[in-house]
Amino acid sequence: MKEWITKQKNNFKKHQKGRTILLFLLLFFFGLSFLKEVGVNYDEKAEQNILKMNILEYANFLNPQSDLVKFYKEGIVPIYQSVEKDHGISPYYLFTPFLTLNKVSEHTLSLAWHLYTYILFFVGVLFCYRLIKELWNSKKVALVTSLIFFLTPRIFADGLYNNKDCILITFVFML
């Protein structure tokens, strides 16, 4: 009987990493299931315009004759002339190609924006796990802390649409 218990403990420890990965995958897909329920945030368009202003500034600096500069110049003021010049949105630079697609509906663009926000938030959940595991030297404590962080209703909801606060905490966890 002792041998069987020891064998079961060893099997449990052996597959612990796989179970943790599976749990995080389930959490990720759980969050994805709520994306279609998220509407357009009241400042979402303004945030996308701030991103366009930032990209316009870089594109203008690198190649003032580029198609990107011509594309963004229409209706977009340079960031240095905007009241939003101190509003950073650098984590969203990788989202720029979506903003240049002409045939994308507002709904699809909003859904893509929320998906990108959620992915960045979930990266923060993973870094929360890593940070707590490193600080406490305990996978169990790290897992429980990450679950509490992810499943807190306000934080979870913000992780689906809030491109400021949840992204900031992601970068704090990365440090």
C-alpha positions as a Markdown table, in Angstrom:
| # | Residue | x | y | z |
|---|---|---|---|---|
| 1 | Met | 0.0 | 0.0 | 0.0 |
| 2 | Lys | 2.8 | 2.4 | 0.8 |
| 3 | Glu | 4.4 | 1.7 | -2.5 |
| 4 | Trp | 1.2 | 2.5 | -4.3 |
| 5 | Ile | 0.8 | 5.8 | -2.5 |
| 6 | Thr | 4.4 | 6.8 | -3.2 |
| 7 | Lys | 3.9 | 5.9 | -6.9 |
| 8 | Gln | 0.7 | 8.0 | -7.0 |
| 9 | Lys | 2.5 | 11.0 | -5.4 |
| 10 | Asn | 5.4 | 10.7 | -8.0 |
| 11 | Asn | 2.9 | 10.5 | -10.8 |
| 12 | Phe | 1.1 | 13.6 | -9.5 |
| 13 | Lys | 4.3 | 15.5 | -9.3 |
| 14 | Lys | 5.4 | 14.3 | -12.7 |
| 15 | His | 2.3 | 15.7 | -14.4 |
| 16 | Gln | 2.0 | 18.9 | -12.3 |
| 17 | Lys | 3.5 | 21.2 | -15.0 |
| 18 | Gly | 1.1 | 19.8 | -17.6 |
| 19 | Arg | -1.9 | 20.4 | -15.3 |
| 20 | Thr | -0.8 | 24.0 | -14.7 |
| 21 | Ile | -0.5 | 24.6 | -18.4 |
| 22 | Leu | -3.9 | 23.1 | -19.0 |
| 23 | Leu | -5.4 | 25.2 | -16.3 |
| 24 | Phe | -4.0 | 28.4 | -17.8 |
| 25 | Leu | -5.2 | 27.3 | -21.3 |
| 26 | Leu | -8.7 | 26.8 | -19.8 |
| 27 | Leu | -8.6 | 30.2 | -18.2 |
| 28 | Phe | -7.5 | 31.8 | -21.4 |
| 29 | Phe | -10.4 | 30.2 | -23.4 |
| 30 | Phe | -12.8 | 31.1 | -20.6 |
| 31 | Gly | -11.9 | 34.7 | -21.0 |
| 32 | Leu | -12.1 | 34.5 | -24.7 |
| 33 | Ser | -15.7 | 33.3 | -24.4 |
| 34 | Phe | -16.6 | 36.7 | -23.0 |
| 35 | Leu | -15.1 | 38.8 | -25.7 |
| 36 | Lys | -18.2 | 38.8 | -27.9 |
| 37 | Glu | -20.2 | 40.3 | -24.9 |
| 38 | Val | -17.9 | 43.4 | -24.7 |
| 39 | Gly | -19.3 | 46.5 | -26.4 |
| 40 | Val | -17.4 | 49.5 | -27.7 |
| 41 | Asn | -15.8 | 51.4 | -24.8 |
| 42 | Tyr | -16.6 | 55.1 | -24.7 |
| 43 | Asp | -13.0 | 56.2 | -25.3 |
| 44 | Glu | -12.0 | 53.3 | -27.6 |
| 45 | Lys | -12.0 | 55.4 | -30.7 |
| 46 | Ala | -10.0 | 58.2 | -29.0 |
| 47 | Glu | -7.4 | 55.6 | -27.9 |
| 48 | Gln | -7.1 | 54.3 | -31.4 |
| 49 | Asn | -6.7 | 57.9 | -32.7 |
| 50 | Ile | -3.9 | 58.4 | -30.1 |
| 51 | Leu | -2.2 | 55.3 | -31.5 |
| 52 | Lys | -2.6 | 56.6 | -35.0 |
| 53 | Met | -1.0 | 59.9 | -33.9 |
| 54 | Asn | 1.9 | 58.1 | -32.3 |
| 55 | Ile | 2.5 | 55.9 | -35.4 |
| 56 | Leu | 2.1 | 59.0 | -37.7 |
| 57 | Glu | 4.9 | 60.7 | -35.7 |
| 58 | Tyr | 7.3 | 57.7 | -36.1 |
| 59 | Ala | 6.4 | 57.2 | -39.8 |
| 60 | Asn | 6.9 | 60.9 | -40.5 |
| 61 | Phe | 10.3 | 60.7 | -38.8 |
| 62 | Leu | 11.4 | 57.6 | -40.7 |
| 63 | Asn | 10.0 | 58.3 | -44.1 |
| 64 | Pro | 7.9 | 61.4 | -44.6 |
| 65 | Gln | 6.9 | 60.3 | -48.1 |
| 66 | Ser | 5.6 | 56.9 | -47.1 |
| 67 | Asp | 2.1 | 55.6 | -47.8 |
| 68 | Leu | 1.5 | 55.3 | -44.0 |
| 69 | Val | 2.1 | 59.0 | -43.5 |
| 70 | Lys | -0.4 | 59.8 | -46.3 |
| 71 | Phe | -2.9 | 57.3 | -44.9 |
| 72 | Tyr | -2.8 | 58.7 | -41.4 |
| 73 | Lys | -2.5 | 62.4 | -42.2 |
| 74 | Glu | -6.1 | 62.6 | -43.2 |
| 75 | Gly | -7.9 | 63.9 | -40.1 |
| 76 | Ile | -5.1 | 63.1 | -37.6 |
| 77 | Val | -3.1 | 65.8 | -35.9 |
| 78 | Pro | 0.5 | 65.1 | -35.0 |
| 79 | Ile | 0.8 | 63.9 | -31.4 |
| 80 | Tyr | 3.0 | 66.9 | -30.4 |
| 81 | Gln | 0.1 | 69.2 | -31.2 |
| 82 | Ser | -2.5 | 67.1 | -29.4 |
| 83 | Val | -3.7 | 67.5 | -25.8 |
| 84 | Glu | -3.0 | 63.7 | -25.6 |
| 85 | Lys | 0.8 | 64.1 | -26.1 |
| 86 | Asp | 1.6 | 62.7 | -22.7 |
| 87 | His | -0.7 | 59.7 | -23.2 |
| 88 | Gly | 1.4 | 56.7 | -24.0 |
| 89 | Ile | 0.0 | 53.8 | -25.9 |
| 90 | Ser | 3.2 | 51.9 | -26.9 |
| 91 | Pro | 2.0 | 48.4 | -26.0 |
| 92 | Tyr | -0.4 | 48.8 | -28.9 |
| 93 | Tyr | 2.1 | 49.6 | -31.6 |
| 94 | Leu | 1.9 | 46.0 | -32.8 |
| 95 | Phe | -1.8 | 46.6 | -33.3 |
| 96 | Thr | -1.1 | 49.2 | -36.0 |
| 97 | Pro | -1.6 | 46.9 | -39.1 |
| 98 | Phe | -5.3 | 46.4 | -38.0 |
| 99 | Leu | -5.9 | 50.2 | -38.1 |
| 100 | Thr | -4.7 | 50.5 | -41.7 |
| 101 | Leu | -7.1 | 48.0 | -43.1 |
| 102 | Asn | -9.8 | 49.9 | -45.0 |
| 103 | Lys | -12.4 | 47.1 | -45.4 |
| 104 | Val | -12.6 | 46.2 | -41.7 |
| 105 | Ser | -15.9 | 47.1 | -40.1 |
| 106 | Glu | -16.1 | 49.0 | -36.8 |
| 107 | His | -17.4 | 45.9 | -35.0 |
| 108 | Thr | -14.5 | 43.8 | -36.3 |
| 109 | Leu | -11.9 | 46.4 | -35.4 |
| 110 | Ser | -13.4 | 46.7 | -31.9 |
| 111 | Leu | -13.4 | 43.0 | -31.4 |
| 112 | Ala | -9.7 | 42.8 | -32.6 |
| 113 | Trp | -8.9 | 45.7 | -30.2 |
| 114 | His | -10.5 | 43.8 | -27.3 |
| 115 | Leu | -8.8 | 40.6 | -28.2 |
| 116 | Tyr | -5.4 | 42.3 | -28.3 |
| 117 | Thr | -6.2 | 43.9 | -24.9 |
| 118 | Tyr | -7.2 | 40.6 | -23.4 |
| 119 | Ile | -4.1 | 38.9 | -24.7 |
| 120 | Leu | -1.9 | 41.5 | -23.1 |
| 121 | Phe | -3.9 | 41.2 | -19.8 |
| 122 | Phe | -3.5 | 37.4 | -19.9 |
| 123 | Val | 0.2 | 37.8 | -20.3 |
| 124 | Gly | 0.0 | 39.8 | -17.1 |
| 125 | Val | -1.8 | 36.9 | -15.4 |
| 126 | Leu | 1.1 | 34.6 | -16.5 |
| 127 | Phe | 3.7 | 37.0 | -15.2 |
| 128 | Cys | 1.7 | 37.3 | -11.9 |
| 129 | Tyr | 2.1 | 33.5 | -11.6 |
| 130 | Arg | 5.8 | 33.7 | -12.4 |
| 131 | Leu | 6.4 | 36.6 | -10.0 |
| 132 | Ile | 4.6 | 35.0 | -7.0 |
| 133 | Lys | 6.2 | 31.6 | -7.7 |
| 134 | Glu | 9.6 | 33.3 | -7.6 |
| 135 | Leu | 8.8 | 35.4 | -4.5 |
| 136 | Trp | 7.1 | 32.7 | -2.4 |
| 137 | Asn | 8.9 | 29.7 | -3.9 |
| 138 | Ser | 5.5 | 27.9 | -4.1 |
| 139 | Lys | 3.6 | 26.9 | -7.2 |
| 140 | Lys | 0.4 | 26.5 | -5.1 |
| 141 | Val | 0.5 | 30.0 | -3.7 |
| 142 | Ala | 1.3 | 31.3 | -7.2 |
| 143 | Leu | -1.5 | 29.4 | -8.8 |
| 144 | Val | -4.1 | 30.6 | -6.2 |
| 145 | Thr | -2.9 | 34.2 | -6.4 |
| 146 | Ser | -3.1 | 34.1 | -10.2 |
| 147 | Leu | -6.6 | 32.6 | -10.0 |
| 148 | Ile | -7.8 | 35.3 | -7.6 |
| 149 | Phe | -6.3 | 38.0 | -9.8 |
| 150 | Phe | -7.8 | 36.6 | -12.9 |
| 151 | Leu | -11.3 | 35.8 | -11.5 |
| 152 | Thr | -11.8 | 39.1 | -9.6 |
| 153 | Pro | -14.8 | 40.4 | -11.4 |
| 154 | Arg | -13.6 | 44.0 | -11.8 |
| 155 | Ile | -10.1 | 43.1 | -12.9 |
| 156 | Phe | -11.4 | 40.4 | -15.3 |
| 157 | Ala | -13.8 | 42.8 | -16.9 |
| 158 | Asp | -11.2 | 45.5 | -17.3 |
| 159 | Gly | -8.9 | 42.9 | -18.9 |
| 160 | Leu | -11.3 | 42.6 | -21.7 |
| 161 | Tyr | -11.5 | 46.3 | -22.7 |
| 162 | Asn | -9.4 | 48.6 | -20.5 |
| 163 | Asn | -6.2 | 49.4 | -22.4 |
| 164 | Lys | -4.7 | 51.5 | -19.7 |
| 165 | Asp | -4.9 | 50.0 | -16.2 |
| 166 | Cys | -4.7 | 46.3 | -17.0 |
| 167 | Ile | -1.8 | 46.8 | -19.4 |
| 168 | Leu | 0.0 | 48.8 | -16.7 |
| 169 | Ile | -0.3 | 46.0 | -14.2 |
| 170 | Thr | 0.9 | 43.6 | -16.9 |
| 171 | Phe | 4.1 | 45.6 | -17.2 |
| 172 | Val | 4.5 | 45.9 | -13.4 |
| 173 | Phe | 4.3 | 42.1 | -13.2 |
| 174 | Met | 6.9 | 41.8 | -16.0 |
| 175 | Leu | 9.4 | 43.8 | -14.0 |
